[in-house]
């Protein structure tokens, strides 16, 4: 469980997999792995993340006929047009683990800063139509539905980006890359909405490479179930779903991890960034000291100013306080 020389906490995390899975499914906090209690800081749990307070959206709008095909729209006051962020929640791709309201706190924070948000729901594992290809088609359809909403709600589609957390980070990267799909792909959608950039908050970028860690910590075969087989049995699906196989994306990308990230190992992200830059893309990898998997998606954490700065940078706002290339670690707060 510890490729590329990961720290001892990562090597022992396999001992906690059943408890983490039970915690995610049942809402109970898992016990820490052996030897981790004394040296590890308190990290936000899934339950604490989902308990972040948020306000009701301004509108809940369907983009399809299924009960999970909707988005939560939040629009700042004022005449607009408003820059817009598509938010995609995570949850191991499983319907039982998460929903659109889980990114409500982020959406509220962005609305308060004058940015509209479209938090999308989509069919997930455990629901009819979830998995391949429905989950991907839902996300693509939800992003494209912004064209329908733009006029009525004064959304500026010339300043639009996608931000996803965990499984949603993977889907955000895919949505940004889908223009590269061949017309023969089951995921192909004609004339996908072009966005200015994408931010992946600890989501898989290479579905083949991420299987071991991601499925281990999710406590289920979520990647192989999502794609309907293994890389050996359905290699074309892994190629069509993985951002690394669809390079270059042709838009700016920011990938954010905490130093206590376990689902998405940093070496895999660095390998993606190297490949993307080699293909001509602009990619930033931001590593936030002391943060775990959920802090990076919480507007109440010390990670939020870095994430918000990246959002504003991609939307064309004030420059983010980030170095231009390479893996970055912002200064520790004083």
FIFILUM-48699 format. One record per residue (C-alpha): residue number from 1; residue in three letters; x, y, z. Coordinates in pm, 1 decimal, padded with zeros to 6 digits. Example, Ala and Ser with C-alpha at 12.3 -4.5 7.8 and 13.67 -1.06 7.14 Angstrom:
+-----+--------+----------+----------+----------+
: num : residu :       xx :       yy :       zz :
+-----+--------+----------+----------+----------+
:   1 :    ALA :  01230.0 : -00450.0 :  00780.0 :
:   2 :    SER :  01367.0 : -00106.0 :  00714.0 :
+-----+--------+----------+----------+----------+
END
This chain:
+-----+--------+----------+----------+----------+
: num : residu :       xx :       yy :       zz :
+-----+--------+----------+----------+----------+
:   1 :    UNK :  00000.0 :  00000.0 :  00000.0 :
:   2 :    UNK :  00305.3 :  00225.2 : -00005.2 :
:   3 :    UNK :  00435.2 :  00276.3 : -00360.4 :
:   4 :    UNK :  00705.2 :  00533.6 : -00423.9 :
:   5 :    UNK :  00821.9 :  00536.9 : -00061.9 :
:   6 :    UNK :  00515.3 :  00692.2 :  00098.1 :
:   7 :    UNK :  00528.6 :  00770.4 :  00470.4 :
:   8 :    UNK :  00461.5 :  00509.7 :  00738.3 :
:   9 :    UNK :  00107.9 :  00639.7 :  00797.5 :
:  10 :    UNK :  00028.0 :  00562.1 :  00434.7 :
:  11 :    UNK :  00180.4 :  00217.1 :  00466.6 :
:  12 :    UNK : -00043.0 :  00139.8 :  00761.9 :
:  13 :    UNK : -00363.0 :  00289.7 :  00622.2 :
:  14 :    UNK : -00469.5 : -00048.7 :  00485.5 :
:  15 :    UNK : -00538.8 : -00148.9 :  00844.3 :
:  16 :    UNK : -00807.8 :  00118.7 :  00859.1 :
:  17 :    UNK : -00984.8 :  00043.4 :  00529.1 :
:  18 :    UNK : -01283.8 : -00147.2 :  00672.6 :
:  19 :    UNK : -01342.6 :  00121.3 :  00936.1 :
:  20 :    UNK : -01312.8 :  00403.8 :  00683.5 :
:  21 :    UNK : -01561.6 :  00234.8 :  00452.0 :
:  22 :    UNK : -01803.2 :  00178.4 :  00739.5 :
:  23 :    UNK : -01761.0 :  00540.5 :  00847.3 :
:  24 :    UNK : -01839.8 :  00671.8 :  00500.7 :
:  25 :    UNK : -02145.5 :  00452.4 :  00467.2 :
:  26 :    UNK : -02287.0 :  00484.2 :  00817.9 :
:  27 :    UNK : -02173.1 :  00825.8 :  00936.6 :
:  28 :    UNK : -01943.0 :  00710.6 :  01216.6 :
:  29 :    UNK : -01590.5 :  00836.8 :  01260.2 :
:  30 :    UNK : -01324.5 :  00566.3 :  01214.1 :
:  31 :    UNK : -01054.8 :  00498.0 :  01468.7 :
:  32 :    UNK : -00708.5 :  00610.1 :  01354.0 :
:  33 :    UNK : -00467.3 :  00346.4 :  01224.6 :
:  34 :    UNK : -00213.1 :  00212.4 :  01474.6 :
:  35 :    UNK :  00085.6 :  00439.7 :  01539.2 :
:  36 :    UNK : -00084.3 :  00738.3 :  01373.2 :
:  37 :    UNK : -00256.6 :  00898.8 :  01671.8 :
:  38 :    UNK :  00045.3 :  01058.4 :  01836.0 :
:  39 :    UNK :  00209.7 :  01204.9 :  01525.9 :
:  40 :    UNK : -00084.2 :  01295.9 :  01299.5 :
:  41 :    UNK : -00289.8 :  01615.8 :  01329.0 :
:  42 :    UNK : -00665.4 :  01605.5 :  01343.4 :
:  43 :    UNK : -00788.6 :  01575.7 :  00987.2 :
:  44 :    UNK : -01140.5 :  01653.4 :  00874.1 :
:  45 :    UNK : -01357.3 :  01342.3 :  00854.1 :
:  46 :    UNK : -01620.0 :  01274.3 :  00586.4 :
:  47 :    UNK : -01888.0 :  01343.1 :  00845.9 :
:  48 :    UNK : -01736.5 :  01678.9 :  00942.2 :
:  49 :    UNK : -01710.8 :  01775.0 :  00577.6 :
:  50 :    UNK : -02072.6 :  01683.8 :  00508.2 :
:  51 :    UNK : -02183.0 :  01871.7 :  00820.6 :
:  52 :    UNK : -02046.7 :  02205.2 :  00692.7 :
:  53 :    UNK : -02341.7 :  02444.6 :  00698.3 :
:  54 :    UNK : -02477.1 :  02575.5 :  00369.5 :
:  55 :    UNK : -02776.8 :  02769.6 :  00248.4 :
:  56 :    UNK : -03041.7 :  02642.6 :  00010.6 :
:  57 :    UNK : -02955.8 :  02706.6 : -00355.0 :
:  58 :    UNK : -03132.1 :  02984.7 : -00542.6 :
:  59 :    UNK : -03266.1 :  02733.8 : -00792.2 :
:  60 :    UNK : -03266.8 :  02358.2 : -00836.4 :
:  61 :    UNK : -03283.7 :  02291.0 : -01209.4 :
:  62 :    UNK : -03322.2 :  01959.1 : -01391.1 :
:  63 :    UNK : -03100.5 :  01893.2 : -01691.1 :
:  64 :    UNK : -03251.0 :  01547.7 : -01758.2 :
:  65 :    UNK : -03544.6 :  01325.0 : -01669.3 :
:  66 :    UNK : -03378.9 :  01113.9 : -01397.8 :
:  67 :    UNK : -03415.2 :  01224.7 : -01035.1 :
:  68 :    UNK : -03035.1 :  01255.6 : -01008.7 :
:  69 :    UNK : -03002.2 :  01471.3 : -01320.2 :
:  70 :    UNK : -03019.9 :  01817.2 : -01165.8 :
:  71 :    UNK : -02800.2 :  02101.3 : -01054.4 :
:  72 :    UNK : -02807.4 :  02353.7 : -00772.3 :
:  73 :    UNK : -02767.5 :  02708.7 : -00900.6 :
:  74 :    UNK : -02644.9 :  02996.4 : -00687.5 :
:  75 :    UNK : -02622.1 :  03343.5 : -00840.5 :
:  76 :    UNK : -02476.5 :  03655.9 : -00676.6 :
:  77 :    UNK : -02687.4 :  03967.4 : -00644.0 :
:  78 :    UNK : -02642.1 :  04234.1 : -00906.6 :
:  79 :    UNK : -02704.2 :  04261.6 : -01276.0 :
:  80 :    UNK : -02421.3 :  04037.4 : -01397.0 :
:  81 :    UNK : -02304.6 :  03880.9 : -01614.0 :
:  82 :    UNK : -02146.2 :  03661.2 : -01349.0 :
:  83 :    UNK : -01843.7 :  03433.3 : -01386.6 :
:  84 :    UNK : -01946.5 :  03077.7 : -01312.1 :
:  85 :    UNK : -01790.9 :  02772.2 : -01150.3 :
:  86 :    UNK : -01926.3 :  02423.0 : -01212.3 :
:  87 :    UNK : -01886.2 :  02225.7 : -00887.3 :
:  88 :    UNK : -01874.7 :  01844.3 : -00895.1 :
:  89 :    UNK : -01893.6 :  01655.8 : -00565.9 :
:  90 :    UNK : -01708.8 :  01335.7 : -00482.8 :
:  91 :    UNK : -01802.2 :  01030.3 : -00278.7 :
:  92 :    UNK : -01616.5 :  00735.8 : -00436.7 :
:  93 :    UNK : -01860.7 :  00749.1 : -00731.1 :
:  94 :    UNK : -02124.8 :  00592.6 : -00502.9 :
:  95 :    UNK : -02477.8 :  00722.9 : -00449.2 :
:  96 :    UNK : -02466.7 :  00611.5 : -00085.6 :
:  97 :    UNK : -02169.9 :  00832.0 :  00001.7 :
:  98 :    UNK : -02232.5 :  01189.2 : -00119.5 :
:  99 :    UNK : -02457.9 :  01431.0 : -00303.1 :
: 100 :    UNK : -02459.0 :  01779.4 : -00455.2 :
: 101 :    UNK : -02534.0 :  01953.4 : -00126.1 :
: 102 :    UNK : -02191.4 :  01844.1 :  00002.4 :
: 103 :    UNK : -02029.5 :  02122.7 : -00202.2 :
: 104 :    UNK : -02289.4 :  02373.6 : -00081.8 :
: 105 :    UNK : -02046.7 :  02542.6 :  00156.3 :
: 106 :    UNK : -01801.3 :  02602.6 : -00128.1 :
: 107 :    UNK : -02085.2 :  02731.1 : -00344.6 :
: 108 :    UNK : -02197.6 :  02974.8 : -00074.8 :
: 109 :    UNK : -01844.3 :  03108.2 : -00030.3 :
: 110 :    UNK : -01803.9 :  03166.9 : -00403.3 :
: 111 :    UNK : -02144.6 :  03333.3 : -00432.2 :
: 112 :    UNK : -02046.2 :  03571.6 : -00152.5 :
: 113 :    UNK : -01740.8 :  03662.6 : -00361.3 :
: 114 :    UNK : -01948.6 :  03741.2 : -00670.0 :
: 115 :    UNK : -01911.2 :  03407.4 : -00849.6 :
: 116 :    UNK : -02210.6 :  03201.3 : -00964.8 :
: 117 :    UNK : -02200.6 :  02826.2 : -00910.1 :
: 118 :    UNK : -02370.0 :  02527.5 : -01072.0 :
: 119 :    UNK : -02335.7 :  02226.4 : -00838.0 :
: 120 :    UNK : -02423.5 :  01920.4 : -01040.6 :
: 121 :    UNK : -02577.9 :  01593.4 : -00934.4 :
: 122 :    UNK : -02534.1 :  01285.4 : -01148.9 :
: 123 :    UNK : -02615.2 :  00915.0 : -01152.6 :
: 124 :    UNK : -02367.4 :  00715.6 : -00945.2 :
: 125 :    UNK : -02292.3 :  00355.6 : -00857.5 :
: 126 :    UNK : -02592.5 :  00198.0 : -00686.2 :
: 127 :    UNK : -02842.7 :  00380.1 : -00909.5 :
: 128 :    UNK : -02997.1 :  00272.7 : -01241.2 :
: 129 :    UNK : -02785.3 :  00421.1 : -01517.8 :
: 130 :    UNK : -02488.7 :  00494.4 : -01290.4 :
: 131 :    UNK : -02143.6 :  00384.8 : -01402.1 :
: 132 :    UNK : -02036.0 :  00350.6 : -01763.9 :
: 133 :    UNK : -02139.3 :  00547.6 : -01961.6 :
: 134 :    UNK : -02421.7 :  00716.1 : -01765.6 :
: 135 :    UNK : -02213.4 :  00888.7 : -01496.7 :
: 136 :    UNK : -01993.5 :  01056.3 : -01756.7 :
: 137 :    UNK : -02280.5 :  01148.4 : -01989.1 :
: 138 :    UNK : -02462.8 :  01307.6 : -01696.6 :
: 139 :    UNK : -02165.6 :  01524.0 : -01602.1 :
: 140 :    UNK : -02110.5 :  01630.4 : -01962.3 :
: 141 :    UNK : -02479.4 :  01706.4 : -02006.9 :
: 142 :    UNK : -02488.8 :  01907.6 : -01685.3 :
: 143 :    UNK : -02191.3 :  02120.2 : -01791.9 :
: 144 :    UNK : -02344.7 :  02183.3 : -02133.8 :
: 145 :    UNK : -02677.0 :  02279.4 : -01970.8 :
: 146 :    UNK : -02511.9 :  02605.3 : -01867.0 :
: 147 :    UNK : -02589.7 :  02726.5 : -02218.5 :
: 148 :    UNK : -02959.3 :  02694.4 : -02138.3 :
: 149 :    UNK : -02921.9 :  02875.4 : -01805.4 :
: 150 :    UNK : -02686.1 :  03154.1 : -01912.1 :
: 151 :    UNK : -02936.0 :  03403.1 : -02052.9 :
: 152 :    UNK : -03196.6 :  03380.8 : -01779.1 :
: 153 :    UNK : -02948.5 :  03395.3 : -01492.3 :
: 154 :    UNK : -02687.9 :  03628.7 : -01642.3 :
: 155 :    UNK : -02404.8 :  03376.3 : -01643.4 :
: 156 :    UNK : -02084.1 :  03472.4 : -01821.4 :
: 157 :    UNK : -01982.5 :  03159.4 : -02010.5 :
: 158 :    UNK : -01674.5 :  03342.4 : -02133.2 :
: 159 :    UNK : -01548.1 :  03313.5 : -01775.8 :
: 160 :    UNK : -01636.7 :  02961.1 : -01667.1 :
: 161 :    UNK : -01433.9 :  02683.9 : -01504.6 :
: 162 :    UNK : -01495.1 :  02340.6 : -01352.7 :
: 163 :    UNK : -01392.9 :  02245.9 : -00997.5 :
: 164 :    UNK : -01430.6 :  01892.8 : -00861.6 :
: 165 :    UNK : -01340.0 :  01722.7 : -00535.8 :
: 166 :    UNK : -01220.6 :  01361.1 : -00504.5 :
: 167 :    UNK : -01426.7 :  01150.1 : -00747.6 :
: 168 :    UNK : -01565.2 :  01481.4 : -00867.0 :
: 169 :    UNK : -01210.7 :  01596.2 : -00938.4 :
: 170 :    UNK : -01172.2 :  01304.4 : -01175.6 :
: 171 :    UNK : -01502.1 :  01392.8 : -01343.1 :
: 172 :    UNK : -01401.5 :  01759.1 : -01365.4 :
: 173 :    UNK : -01080.3 :  01668.5 : -01546.5 :
: 174 :    UNK : -01271.5 :  01436.5 : -01776.9 :
: 175 :    UNK : -01532.8 :  01704.2 : -01852.5 :
: 176 :    UNK : -01255.3 :  01945.8 : -01942.5 :
: 177 :    UNK : -01089.8 :  01683.7 : -02165.0 :
: 178 :    UNK : -01395.9 :  01536.3 : -02339.0 :
: 179 :    UNK : -01355.7 :  01746.7 : -02652.8 :
: 180 :    UNK : -01064.6 :  01510.6 : -02726.9 :
: 181 :    UNK : -01287.5 :  01204.1 : -02744.8 :
: 182 :    UNK : -01335.7 :  01037.0 : -03082.0 :
: 183 :    UNK : -01685.5 :  01042.3 : -03231.4 :
: 184 :    UNK : -01696.1 :  00663.5 : -03191.9 :
: 185 :    UNK : -01677.0 :  00686.5 : -02811.3 :
: 186 :    UNK : -01993.8 :  00614.1 : -02608.5 :
: 187 :    UNK : -01898.4 :  00926.3 : -02409.3 :
: 188 :    UNK : -01882.7 :  01153.0 : -02714.3 :
: 189 :    UNK : -02102.2 :  01464.5 : -02707.6 :
: 190 :    UNK : -02106.2 :  01708.3 : -02997.1 :
: 191 :    UNK : -01979.0 :  02060.7 : -02933.5 :
: 192 :    UNK : -01906.6 :  02038.3 : -02557.9 :
: 193 :    UNK : -01900.4 :  02367.0 : -02370.0 :
: 194 :    UNK : -01549.7 :  02505.2 : -02361.5 :
: 195 :    UNK : -01429.7 :  02629.3 : -02023.3 :
: 196 :    UNK : -01132.5 :  02843.7 : -01923.6 :
: 197 :    UNK : -00979.0 :  02598.0 : -01680.9 :
: 198 :    UNK : -01025.0 :  02310.1 : -01442.6 :
: 199 :    UNK : -00930.7 :  02253.6 : -01077.4 :
: 200 :    UNK : -00896.6 :  01899.8 : -00947.6 :
: 201 :    UNK : -00913.3 :  01876.7 : -00569.3 :
: 202 :    UNK : -00752.7 :  01535.8 : -00506.9 :
: 203 :    UNK : -00924.2 :  01340.6 : -00782.3 :
: 204 :    UNK : -00781.3 :  01056.9 : -00994.7 :
: 205 :    UNK : -00627.8 :  01161.6 : -01326.5 :
: 206 :    UNK : -00525.9 :  00813.9 : -01445.5 :
: 207 :    UNK : -00788.0 :  00552.4 : -01368.9 :
: 208 :    UNK : -00549.5 :  00263.8 : -01425.9 :
: 209 :    UNK : -00279.9 :  00394.0 : -01190.1 :
: 210 :    UNK : -00519.8 :  00498.7 : -00913.3 :
: 211 :    UNK : -00710.2 :  00172.2 : -00868.2 :
: 212 :    UNK : -00512.0 :  00037.3 : -00571.9 :
: 213 :    UNK : -00520.4 :  00340.7 : -00340.9 :
: 214 :    UNK : -00860.9 :  00466.2 : -00440.9 :
: 215 :    UNK : -01045.5 :  00137.8 : -00417.9 :
: 216 :    UNK : -00862.2 :  00051.3 : -00098.0 :
: 217 :    UNK : -00970.3 :  00365.1 :  00084.5 :
: 218 :    UNK : -01322.1 :  00361.5 : -00063.4 :
: 219 :    UNK : -01353.7 :  00003.9 :  00060.1 :
: 220 :    UNK : -01506.5 : -00113.1 : -00267.7 :
: 221 :    UNK : -01424.9 : -00182.1 : -00631.0 :
: 222 :    UNK : -01545.3 :  00161.5 : -00730.1 :
: 223 :    UNK : -01318.4 :  00227.6 : -01029.7 :
: 224 :    UNK : -01355.0 : -00113.7 : -01186.9 :
: 225 :    UNK : -01729.3 : -00103.6 : -01116.9 :
: 226 :    UNK : -01760.1 :  00246.8 : -01262.7 :
: 227 :    UNK : -01585.6 :  00145.5 : -01582.1 :
: 228 :    UNK : -01740.3 : -00200.5 : -01597.5 :
: 229 :    UNK : -01419.3 : -00401.7 : -01591.1 :
: 230 :    UNK : -01044.8 : -00396.1 : -01538.8 :
: 231 :    UNK : -00784.0 : -00224.9 : -01755.4 :
: 232 :    UNK : -00717.6 : -00566.4 : -01909.3 :
: 233 :    UNK : -01081.4 : -00634.4 : -02000.3 :
: 234 :    UNK : -01198.4 : -00285.7 : -02109.0 :
: 235 :    UNK : -00880.5 : -00088.4 : -02187.1 :
: 236 :    UNK : -01064.0 :  00148.1 : -02420.8 :
: 237 :    UNK : -01283.5 :  00271.1 : -02133.9 :
: 238 :    UNK : -00984.1 :  00356.9 : -01919.1 :
: 239 :    UNK : -00836.2 :  00544.3 : -02214.6 :
: 240 :    UNK : -01156.7 :  00742.3 : -02274.0 :
: 241 :    UNK : -01209.7 :  00825.6 : -01904.8 :
: 242 :    UNK : -00854.7 :  00920.1 : -01798.4 :
: 243 :    UNK : -00734.9 :  01276.7 : -01846.5 :
: 244 :    UNK : -00377.5 :  01153.6 : -01890.5 :
: 245 :    UNK : -00486.2 :  00955.2 : -02195.8 :
: 246 :    UNK : -00664.7 :  01255.4 : -02351.1 :
: 247 :    UNK : -00381.1 :  01507.5 : -02340.9 :
: 248 :    UNK : -00344.5 :  01785.4 : -02432.5 :
: 249 :    UNK : -00655.5 :  01935.1 : -02275.2 :
: 250 :    UNK : -00575.2 :  02279.2 : -02414.8 :
: 251 :    UNK : -00685.1 :  02467.2 : -02100.8 :
: 252 :    UNK : -00520.5 :  02566.7 : -01773.4 :
: 253 :    UNK : -00525.1 :  02306.0 : -01498.0 :
: 254 :    UNK : -00463.5 :  02323.8 : -01123.7 :
: 255 :    UNK : -00439.3 :  02010.0 : -00909.7 :
: 256 :    UNK : -00456.6 :  02057.3 : -00533.1 :
: 257 :    UNK : -00349.6 :  01804.8 : -00268.9 :
: 258 :    UNK : -00283.1 :  01817.5 :  00101.6 :
: 259 :    UNK :  00031.9 :  01672.6 :  00253.9 :
: 260 :    UNK : -00193.9 :  01418.4 :  00429.2 :
: 261 :    UNK : -00361.9 :  01301.8 :  00107.9 :
: 262 :    UNK : -00398.2 :  00922.9 :  00075.2 :
: 263 :    UNK : -00654.3 :  00864.5 : -00199.7 :
: 264 :    UNK : -00441.4 :  01020.0 : -00474.0 :
: 265 :    UNK : -00065.5 :  00974.8 : -00424.6 :
: 266 :    UNK :  00144.5 :  01276.8 : -00516.8 :
: 267 :    UNK :  00383.4 :  01081.5 : -00744.5 :
: 268 :    UNK :  00090.2 :  00991.3 : -00971.5 :
: 269 :    UNK : -00013.5 :  01356.4 : -00991.3 :
: 270 :    UNK :  00341.0 :  01466.2 : -01062.7 :
: 271 :    UNK :  00360.8 :  01207.0 : -01341.5 :
: 272 :    UNK :  00040.4 :  01348.8 : -01489.3 :
: 273 :    UNK :  00168.5 :  01705.2 : -01466.7 :
: 274 :    UNK :  00491.7 :  01610.2 : -01639.6 :
: 275 :    UNK :  00301.7 :  01439.9 : -01920.7 :
: 276 :    UNK :  00058.6 :  01731.0 : -01955.1 :
: 277 :    UNK :  00334.4 :  01989.8 : -01971.0 :
: 278 :    UNK :  00513.9 :  01774.0 : -02223.7 :
: 279 :    UNK :  00198.9 :  01782.5 : -02435.8 :
: 280 :    UNK :  00189.8 :  02162.4 : -02413.7 :
: 281 :    UNK : -00063.1 :  02215.4 : -02132.9 :
: 282 :    UNK : -00032.0 :  02461.6 : -01844.6 :
: 283 :    UNK : -00054.8 :  02266.4 : -01517.1 :
: 284 :    UNK :  00003.2 :  02364.9 : -01154.0 :
: 285 :    UNK :  00032.0 :  02113.2 : -00871.9 :
: 286 :    UNK : -00032.4 :  02274.8 : -00534.8 :
: 287 :    UNK :  00050.6 :  02085.8 : -00215.2 :
: 288 :    UNK : -00102.0 :  02238.5 :  00099.7 :
: 289 :    UNK :  00085.6 :  02164.1 :  00425.1 :
: 290 :    UNK : -00117.7 :  02000.0 :  00698.6 :
: 291 :    UNK : -00427.0 :  01942.6 :  00486.5 :
: 292 :    UNK : -00603.5 :  01612.8 :  00429.7 :
: 293 :    UNK : -00852.0 :  01490.4 :  00173.0 :
: 294 :    UNK : -01142.9 :  01707.0 :  00292.4 :
: 295 :    UNK : -00975.0 :  02028.4 :  00412.1 :
: 296 :    UNK : -00895.1 :  02124.8 :  00053.3 :
: 297 :    UNK : -01269.4 :  02142.5 : -00027.0 :
: 298 :    UNK : -01374.0 :  02329.1 :  00287.7 :
: 299 :    UNK : -01412.2 :  02709.9 :  00281.8 :
: 300 :    UNK : -01358.4 :  02703.7 :  00660.3 :
: 301 :    UNK : -01009.9 :  02555.0 :  00638.3 :
: 302 :    UNK : -00671.9 :  02721.3 :  00600.1 :
: 303 :    UNK : -00653.1 :  02566.6 :  00253.2 :
: 304 :    UNK : -00942.6 :  02773.0 :  00118.8 :
: 305 :    UNK : -00756.9 :  03098.7 :  00036.8 :
: 306 :    UNK : -00523.5 :  02900.2 : -00189.0 :
: 307 :    UNK : -00812.2 :  02722.4 : -00363.7 :
: 308 :    UNK : -01011.8 :  03044.0 : -00399.8 :
: 309 :    UNK : -00707.6 :  03223.8 : -00539.2 :
: 310 :    UNK : -00666.6 :  02950.4 : -00800.6 :
: 311 :    UNK : -01034.5 :  02980.5 : -00893.6 :
: 312 :    UNK : -01006.7 :  03356.3 : -00937.9 :
: 313 :    UNK : -00688.9 :  03318.4 : -01139.2 :
: 314 :    UNK : -00851.8 :  03078.2 : -01386.6 :
: 315 :    UNK : -01159.3 :  03301.2 : -01412.0 :
: 316 :    UNK : -00934.7 :  03594.7 : -01496.2 :
: 317 :    UNK : -00945.2 :  03761.3 : -01154.8 :
: 318 :    UNK : -00653.9 :  03867.9 : -00933.8 :
: 319 :    UNK : -00346.5 :  03652.9 : -00986.4 :
: 320 :    UNK : -00323.0 :  03348.3 : -00765.8 :
: 321 :    UNK : -00038.4 :  03342.2 : -00515.5 :
: 322 :    UNK :  00116.5 :  03039.5 : -00680.8 :
: 323 :    UNK :  00450.4 :  02971.9 : -00844.7 :
: 324 :    UNK :  00429.9 :  02937.2 : -01227.2 :
: 325 :    UNK :  00539.3 :  02575.2 : -01257.3 :
: 326 :    UNK :  00618.6 :  02260.4 : -01062.9 :
: 327 :    UNK :  00485.3 :  02127.7 : -00734.6 :
: 328 :    UNK :  00408.7 :  02412.3 : -00497.3 :
: 329 :    UNK :  00367.5 :  02435.7 : -00123.4 :
: 330 :    UNK :  00225.5 :  02763.1 :  00005.8 :
: 331 :    UNK :  00385.2 :  02906.4 :  00319.8 :
: 332 :    UNK :  00264.9 :  02773.2 :  00650.4 :
: 333 :    UNK :  00019.5 :  03013.4 :  00817.4 :
: 334 :    UNK :  00178.0 :  03213.5 :  01098.8 :
+-----+--------+----------+----------+----------+
END
